[in-house]
């Protein structure tokens, strides 16, 4: 009886977290949110709220609703060798995801311009990269995979739980794609949504196939840093050191194809699972630190 009550409480908290995270992403996409945070002609406060506020809020919500993370018995992080192998897969996927930059530069489909960060890239990287990696693990992935995905795994099969966590992740990505609800370029929005979904599924696969929060979070943090501080589309909310400008549909088709290629790399190269516990094994309650050890 007590077990049923605990199970029901965990599912209820997971539903609440899912709703709160979707509301956070959709709410920050609304024009009213941009106006309230940024005011007239000041987008910087809104940009910072999206860049740092979303993962920080996700971490806070997950700590409140899931202070102790539940690890499904058949989704346990693998041994250290397995996680190193999955980290190598993540590096390959990162290269595939960003391959559209090289293709577009070679074909001339995009024009690359220097941003106006005001600081040398190396100086920014010294503090921004570690912070993005930390928030990738403890902010984004603790909430989306450590809490939402594992919470829904109590009721859903792996594909269903991945779908829910990916949908929540997409909702949290909307403010950077549609800042203040503005559609700056339909092709950009379409390609960005495809890229966001492919990435969310990739993070979930890395997490559930033995990488745990560490590998999924590092991959996410590296992508987050690259787009927020190194190079990104002029239509995006972020203003990194370099931007690219394009008006051709071919560029965005390649952008979407690169994201799909990266997902394919992760899906194919992570199929070899570590030894799993029996399906009948009950979920294991552990402290958060166990996910990274």
Legacy VTK file of the C-alpha trace (Angstrom):
# vtk DataFile Version 3.0
C-alpha trace
ASCII
DATASET POLYDATA
POINTS 293 float
0.000 0.000 0.000
2.802 2.369 0.931
4.609 1.410 -2.282
1.526 2.288 -4.360
1.257 5.641 -2.596
4.930 6.396 -3.251
4.565 5.387 -6.886
1.520 7.623 -7.305
3.301 10.544 -5.663
6.321 10.171 -7.966
4.118 10.109 -11.063
2.146 13.125 -9.855
5.363 15.076 -9.282
6.582 14.092 -12.749
3.354 15.347 -14.329
3.690 18.618 -12.434
7.298 19.052 -13.530
6.352 18.322 -17.146
3.609 20.947 -17.064
5.797 23.556 -15.336
8.689 23.119 -17.794
6.417 23.336 -20.846
4.762 26.427 -19.364
8.212 27.956 -18.761
9.286 27.504 -22.368
5.999 28.555 -23.938
5.612 31.454 -21.500
9.014 32.925 -22.341
8.142 32.694 -26.036
5.150 35.004 -25.649
5.593 38.654 -26.717
4.450 39.780 -23.267
7.379 37.983 -21.652
9.899 39.634 -23.987
8.335 43.039 -23.383
8.304 42.621 -19.612
11.876 41.323 -19.399
13.495 43.390 -22.108
11.395 46.485 -22.370
11.358 48.636 -25.472
14.513 48.267 -27.529
16.364 46.245 -24.865
16.668 42.595 -25.812
19.711 41.859 -23.654
17.793 41.171 -20.432
15.448 38.832 -22.281
18.394 37.080 -23.913
20.093 36.523 -20.571
16.837 35.273 -19.037
16.554 32.674 -21.789
20.248 31.768 -21.874
20.787 31.263 -18.135
17.324 31.514 -16.610
15.802 28.483 -18.343
18.405 25.904 -17.234
18.586 27.471 -13.773
14.793 27.320 -13.402
14.763 23.748 -14.727
17.330 22.770 -12.105
15.356 24.441 -9.317
12.075 22.822 -10.343
13.656 19.380 -10.642
15.298 19.727 -7.223
11.980 20.683 -5.643
9.880 17.984 -7.300
12.533 15.262 -7.635
15.193 15.846 -4.965
16.254 12.203 -5.285
16.486 10.954 -8.834
14.931 7.631 -9.815
16.939 5.469 -12.169
14.984 2.786 -14.048
16.726 -0.526 -13.550
17.274 -1.062 -17.294
18.565 2.499 -17.883
21.434 2.473 -15.390
24.593 4.371 -16.376
27.152 1.993 -17.829
30.690 1.294 -16.620
33.360 3.941 -17.142
34.593 2.336 -20.387
31.067 2.420 -21.787
30.673 6.074 -20.902
33.997 6.972 -22.524
32.832 5.182 -25.672
29.551 7.095 -25.638
31.423 10.344 -25.068
33.390 9.593 -28.259
30.076 9.033 -30.040
28.901 12.413 -28.764
32.035 14.053 -30.198
31.330 12.498 -33.601
27.688 13.579 -33.381
28.782 17.125 -32.519
30.871 17.224 -35.688
27.970 15.884 -37.749
25.547 18.380 -36.221
27.804 21.315 -37.063
28.866 20.009 -40.483
26.419 22.350 -42.197
28.758 25.238 -41.337
31.592 23.831 -43.428
29.259 22.868 -46.279
27.677 26.326 -46.337
31.045 28.065 -46.230
32.331 25.932 -49.108
29.205 26.404 -51.241
28.768 30.081 -50.386
25.207 29.519 -49.165
25.884 31.551 -46.028
27.860 34.687 -45.225
29.785 34.629 -41.963
30.190 37.850 -40.037
31.873 38.802 -36.787
29.647 39.544 -33.831
30.209 42.241 -31.245
30.834 40.395 -27.998
33.528 42.907 -27.047
35.849 40.254 -25.543
38.318 37.820 -27.106
36.755 34.383 -27.625
39.305 32.698 -25.370
38.402 35.004 -22.479
34.715 34.249 -22.862
35.345 30.515 -23.157
37.196 30.417 -19.826
33.980 31.077 -17.918
31.171 30.376 -20.415
32.208 26.870 -21.478
32.426 25.418 -17.940
29.143 27.095 -17.021
27.396 25.720 -20.114
28.705 22.220 -19.384
27.634 22.387 -15.730
24.163 23.621 -16.650
23.991 21.049 -19.428
24.414 18.290 -16.855
22.729 19.675 -13.758
20.221 22.077 -15.287
18.934 20.783 -18.610
19.605 17.061 -18.358
18.859 16.632 -14.659
15.414 18.055 -15.329
14.684 16.537 -18.745
16.290 13.116 -18.460
16.983 12.631 -14.753
13.470 13.728 -13.761
11.016 13.895 -16.685
12.285 10.887 -18.663
12.900 8.615 -15.678
9.646 9.706 -14.082
7.611 8.780 -17.149
9.492 5.482 -17.452
7.442 4.336 -14.471
4.406 4.280 -16.761
5.688 4.328 -20.327
8.015 2.246 -22.452
11.324 3.807 -23.440
10.086 5.360 -26.759
7.163 6.996 -24.989
9.325 8.448 -22.224
11.833 9.704 -24.800
9.008 11.363 -26.735
7.707 13.178 -23.651
11.132 14.419 -22.587
11.918 15.505 -26.165
8.651 17.447 -26.375
9.435 19.226 -23.103
12.959 19.974 -24.324
11.569 21.429 -27.542
9.230 23.667 -25.550
12.206 24.987 -23.575
14.071 25.660 -26.845
11.280 27.769 -28.346
12.315 31.151 -26.853
15.662 31.045 -28.667
13.970 30.030 -31.937
10.971 32.364 -31.666
12.204 35.248 -29.482
9.161 37.079 -28.214
7.016 34.975 -30.539
8.612 36.551 -33.610
8.974 34.427 -36.752
12.073 36.015 -38.251
12.358 33.463 -41.066
10.044 30.464 -41.551
12.883 28.361 -42.992
15.049 29.147 -39.966
12.224 28.192 -37.605
11.563 24.925 -39.406
15.210 23.863 -39.495
15.701 24.893 -35.868
12.716 22.843 -34.703
14.047 19.796 -36.568
17.502 20.332 -35.042
16.061 20.756 -31.542
14.008 17.558 -31.772
16.935 15.559 -33.162
19.140 16.779 -30.344
16.598 15.994 -27.650
16.237 12.442 -28.927
20.036 12.126 -29.094
20.414 13.285 -25.487
17.796 10.760 -24.395
19.507 7.924 -26.270
22.898 8.763 -24.780
21.340 8.926 -21.322
19.329 5.712 -21.555
21.971 3.596 -23.298
24.608 3.905 -20.605
25.879 7.491 -20.726
23.757 8.831 -17.890
23.545 12.519 -17.074
27.279 13.003 -17.578
27.543 12.144 -21.283
24.154 13.590 -22.263
24.859 16.770 -20.304
28.350 17.284 -21.717
27.050 16.886 -25.260
24.241 19.322 -24.592
26.503 21.823 -22.871
28.987 21.797 -25.759
26.218 22.483 -28.290
24.781 25.181 -26.049
28.142 26.928 -25.786
28.787 26.678 -29.532
25.502 28.356 -30.432
25.327 30.908 -27.641
28.958 32.051 -27.732
30.776 30.858 -30.873
28.594 30.890 -34.004
24.875 30.930 -34.704
22.225 32.156 -37.110
21.576 35.890 -37.284
17.870 35.118 -36.796
18.494 33.486 -33.429
18.082 35.212 -30.101
21.731 34.610 -29.225
24.511 36.983 -30.271
27.749 34.968 -30.340
31.211 35.901 -31.597
30.241 34.999 -35.172
26.950 34.972 -37.056
25.922 33.593 -40.397
23.370 35.174 -42.721
21.545 33.407 -45.524
18.398 33.797 -47.556
18.435 30.446 -49.322
16.248 27.444 -48.544
19.144 25.133 -49.464
21.099 26.267 -46.427
18.306 25.380 -44.026
17.736 22.059 -45.766
21.387 21.230 -45.110
20.994 22.463 -41.526
18.127 20.044 -40.939
19.985 17.227 -42.718
23.035 17.758 -40.469
20.848 17.420 -37.385
19.324 14.223 -38.740
22.807 12.905 -39.530
23.926 13.589 -35.951
20.875 11.736 -34.623
21.685 8.832 -36.929
25.243 8.712 -35.599
23.978 8.508 -32.021
21.208 6.016 -32.777
23.445 3.625 -34.701
26.606 3.856 -32.628
24.891 3.461 -29.252
22.873 0.355 -30.116
25.245 -1.921 -28.214
23.840 -1.677 -24.715
25.688 -2.485 -21.490
24.419 -5.468 -19.534
20.972 -4.658 -18.218
19.182 -5.646 -15.085
16.000 -7.734 -15.509
12.903 -5.806 -16.539
11.213 -6.884 -13.320
13.824 -5.134 -11.204
12.158 -2.206 -9.380
13.380 1.362 -9.903
16.382 2.319 -7.803
16.302 5.445 -5.676
19.719 7.057 -5.368
21.244 10.429 -4.729
22.015 12.603 -7.725
25.771 12.027 -7.330
25.292 8.383 -8.310
24.420 9.437 -11.857
27.847 10.935 -12.367
29.931 8.284 -10.625
LINES 1 294
293 0 1 2 3 4 5 6 7 8 9 10 11 12 13 14 15 16 17 18 19 20 21 22 23 24 25 26 27 28 29 30 31 32 33 34 35 36 37 38 39 40 41 42 43 44 45 46 47 48 49 50 51 52 53 54 55 56 57 58 59 60 61 62 63 64 65 66 67 68 69 70 71 72 73 74 75 76 77 78 79 80 81 82 83 84 85 86 87 88 89 90 91 92 93 94 95 96 97 98 99 100 101 102 103 104 105 106 107 108 109 110 111 112 113 114 115 116 117 118 119 120 121 122 123 124 125 126 127 128 129 130 131 132 133 134 135 136 137 138 139 140 141 142 143 144 145 146 147 148 149 150 151 152 153 154 155 156 157 158 159 160 161 162 163 164 165 166 167 168 169 170 171 172 173 174 175 176 177 178 179 180 181 182 183 184 185 186 187 188 189 190 191 192 193 194 195 196 197 198 199 200 201 202 203 204 205 206 207 208 209 210 211 212 213 214 215 216 217 218 219 220 221 222 223 224 225 226 227 228 229 230 231 232 233 234 235 236 237 238 239 240 241 242 243 244 245 246 247 248 249 250 251 252 253 254 255 256 257 258 259 260 261 262 263 264 265 266 267 268 269 270 271 272 273 274 275 276 277 278 279 280 281 282 283 284 285 286 287 288 289 290 291 292
